[in-house]
Amino acid sequence: MKEKIEKILTELVPGINLSSDNLMEEDGVQSLTMIHLISELDIAFGIEITFNDIENDNFRSVDAIEKMVKRYME
């Protein structure tokens, strides 16, 4: 799962620092990229991320994204 998330991120933001714990601010993940990221995660994992989960804490790091995706898959 983590590898798939990392692949999605690197395709959307070439050169992104995947070890960052502040992806949204440090690595320039902007609002349009965020929309694409959410869409790609929905498709890749068969989930539907809701508006309530679209907050920086859930997208701060690869681990945070993975934790959120796992919650949706349960």
Buried (B, 14 or more C-beta within 10 A) or exposed (E): EEEBBBEBBEEBBEEBEBEBEEBBEEBEBEEEBBEBBBEBBBEBBEBEBEEEEEEEEBBBBBEBBBEBBEEBEE
